Amino acid sequence: MIRTSSLFVVAQLPIACSSAVDPRTIAVVERRVSPAAANAHVTSFTQDHFVWLPGNSIADVNRIMVLLPGTGGAPANFRGIGRVAAQQGYRAIGLMYPDDRAVVVECDGDPDVACMANMREEIVEGRDLSPHVTVDVDNSIAGRLADLLRHLANAYPAERWDTFLDGSGAVRWDAVAVGGLSQGGGHAAYIAKLHSVPRVVMFGAPADGFGGVKAPWMQIGATPAERYYGFRHARDPFLSIDANWSALGLDAFGPVVDITSATRDFRGSHMFTTDVLPATGSYVDAHPSVFGDGVTPTSGGAPVFESVWRYLLGRP
């Protein structure tokens, strides 16, 4: 089942834009698709996938941005950044996947140095590698994304969703940018380790590692360092994020830049932090406040981080 909302434009803060068309004026189409509708074998974690599309010629949009929720989250919780991604020119997808178990919790005390990597790979690709999760191909991130693309291709043949699948029906990762919050951001980084992707955006992530030490798997793989970007709150309780960013080589593009509600000078950096109070009025919500609806601070109805979101997401 596909549910489609009407066109809308999100309120924006003024930003510099080099494009001939100001992305803030682009209307966005929002669709919701049940994972069970895309694959009848999926019977859990069935909160809707969300799809956000720029309201122009969809068939000409040749890159996807997949955004992944953090532990216990769902795409319905980050509609704001999904809409911004569509306005930036992506076919944006908020993908639901098995996200009830946090890597840093499950692997705390596990002596296997590969615990985090194995758990992530099973969730991403459905290979039986970890005793901490049971995720098959149908329920994996890669499997669910491929099923959603096939479902959209059948429902909207003129939009050419099938071009994001290869001859075997697998996802063409070379055309799929990835991002996400917390555990979802860690999965994005792990996908980029396995596959060459055009962009990686990590919000409050990767959180893997303990005591400020990087995770054992944290190193560049198939995707070069210049395609990675990170954004965290200064009061984020996960202390290994900076060490993981360094292990991925983000230091090469400049120091961490502090983002306030008025920041527009990103200085070419790939690492950002903020100490802006979350929308809830409590720093307890610092971790998700760089990404999620309801906790991201706003001004005049618009997210105060919108300009840095656009910088992080880039343009296809």
C-alpha angles and dihedrals in degrees: 000000000000122000116193126195125207125268118280141168120223118228110252142200115233112273137173111256127184094190119103087232117056104231090213089071095054114109116224130218115212123202132180124206127185112231087223090057090053092048124011090206090068109093104155135051087031100156107135125280109228125219122194120191133184107246095240132077102333093186089065095054102101103181135063127210111205114198119195127203123232126245111318092001135123136205091253086071096064107040092133097064090039090059091047090052090054091050088052088061104266132124090237121206128189102202124204115213139155100296106152097108122064117218094220091053098044095045096045103115095007106128093207106108089206094054096108096042093047093048092049094046092052091051093045100043108013097242115149099244109123133062089205098068139027109212123153127196093268091056098038123106091249093047095047092047092050090048091050091050091051090047092051091045090056094044096044108025093167090062092063099222088160089074088076091062125074127226092278093051094254124133116274096227092185087075097042123086113199136208143147151153124278108315088013090054089050090052089051090054091047092050087052090052091055099038137028105250128177097237141002122201117186119193114193086344160177089020094172116126134054134253095007094305120130120251117260092242095050106117137106115277129160096345120065121238095247090070095059125094131176137195126181139161117255089234096048107141093217103093101188098066095095092046090051092049089052091049088054090053099248091137088075090073098055138283127306109286119218111229122208127175089269100045116127101150107087094169094215091288125149095204127069139175136179139192096198112139112255118248090255090064092241131099087215083086094050095113099061096030094092090063119011134088114247094024101052107093116244139201120200089351094304127106110260089219095055095109093052090044089058091048092048095046093045122186126293 
